[in-house]
Each structure stands twice: as structure tokens, then as C-alpha cells.
Amino acid sequence: MSPANADSDLALELQLAIERHELSLAYQPKVEIASGRLAGVEALARWHHPRLGSVEPALFIGLAERYGSIDALTEWALRTGLAQWRSWNEQGVKPNIAFNISALSLRDIYFPDYLYRLCQTEGVPPASVTIEVTEGATQHLVRLLDTLTRFRLKGINVSLDDFGTGYSSLLQLRQLPYSELKIDRCFVRDVATSRESRLIVEAMIGLARGFGLTATAEGVEDKATLALLAELGCDNAQGFLIAEPMEGWQLAPWLLDGGRSEAVVPIAAGKRRLQPV
């Protein structure tokens, strides 16, 4: 079977998996570095194929974009994640929930209206929702300023993901209405050992502060990195040191247990427990 035919077959299986609700979402927490409070969670799509096992998100999301099922995948993820938020709310936990959105879905100027109505249906405050757009994807999204602005006007946050990996970052920061800047893990992982990485991360945090955005570091995996990010004034941290992606039902117990890691404690003014929002 040719690679093209294999991709086409897998794309068809993906479409069926979406229709049959055979995918799942995992949720990775991010925390405020200074306080130790939960800042939010990022919803991450997972597909466990009956024959292939776990399929990499980059693979099946790419297939969804190429074979026309990205809107169905996006709708499934939003409905599933917002329903999970409602369940958390019933447990007294009200985190911000972030969704990675394909540039193809953002071409629809009415997408913000759809998401706003979905929030109303599920009883989720729009301010508790963030749309994450990768920097690579937004290279051709300047013309979609109206769409992104409509999200912000409806109270929905817009985050620039993987910052530093694209080619037009400063132009995007100046022209597009972001509320958060996420510093890519390729810079964060070496920030405690590389002078160059530290300079880059420090500059990115300064840019975020200058534009009035929240700075979030991705891929935080050790305490030295977390401590340095705190020193540099980074707002939030996300990564395996804080928590690995978890199922929805695990979030409230994780919070009640103070988090599986005490990594944030030395930075958070002696707090002994992670705090819910």
C-alpha cells in the first residue's frame, strides 16, 4: 500500500473514531509560579487506535487538516472539554481550559460565535476558555485579525503557542489580540544551563510584560528551571515537573493532594499545597 493510500485509510478511520467518540482528552495543568495556584489546564487530544496503539497527535491532527475532518475534531474537543469543565465546577474547581485550534478552523469568522454559544449551553464562563494558536500556524493569520478579535470581544482568551519557533513573532504580537504568550520548550529546557537560552527567555518574558500578556513557560521539567523562571518574572509554568497530562477525573484529587509534585512550594512563599482557582 502506498503512503498516500495508507494516509487516506487512516484519515477515514479517524473520521469514524470521531463520530463514535473513540478519542479522549487529557488535561495538563499549568500553575502560577509565584503563588502555586492552578492557572489552568490545556486539553490534549488522544487517539488509541485498536491496531496501531497510541497515535501521535501531530499525525492525526495533520490528517484531519488534510482530509477535511478538522472541524469535526475541533467540535468534538470543545464539547468534550467544556462538559468536563462543568463536571469540575460541580466539584468546586473552575480552571481556565485551553484548546489548541487549527488555523483552518479559524478561517471561519463565525467560529467565535459558535464557541460562545457552546459556552452558554454548557454553563462555562467565556473568560474560563482560551484558544491556543501556534506561531507557525499564524504566519498566514494576520488577515484573520477580525476572527481573533471576535474571540476577545466575547471574553474568550487567545494564546500564542510555541512562541519563538516561527518567523513573524513581533509582527503578530503587534497586530493580533493575544492575552497570553507561551514560550516554546526548546528554549525553556536549557534556560538554566545555557546563557543564550536564558537571554532569549528573559527577552520573551519582557516582551510579554511590555504587551500586557501573561508569560507561560512550556516544558518545565526540573526545579532549577522553575527557580530561574521565577527569578526572571515568568508568570506560569507547565511541564512534567508540575504534572503530566491526566484524565479529567484526576484533576480534583490531584489538587486536593497538593499536586503530585511539591516543585512549586519553594517559589510559592512557603505554601504547602497547590491551590485551586
Secondary structure by P-SEA (a helix, b strand, c coil): ccaaaaaaaaaaaaaaaaaacccbbbbbbbbccccccccbbbbbbbbbccccccccaaaaaaaaaaacaaaaaaaaaaaaaaaaaaaaaaaccccccccccccccccccaaaaaaaaaaaaaccccccbbbbbbcccccccccaaaaaaaaaaacbbbbbccccccccaaaaaacccccbbbbcccccccccccaaaaaaaaaaaaaaaaabbbbbbcccccaaaaaaaaaacccccccccccccccccaaaaaaaacccccccccccccccccccc
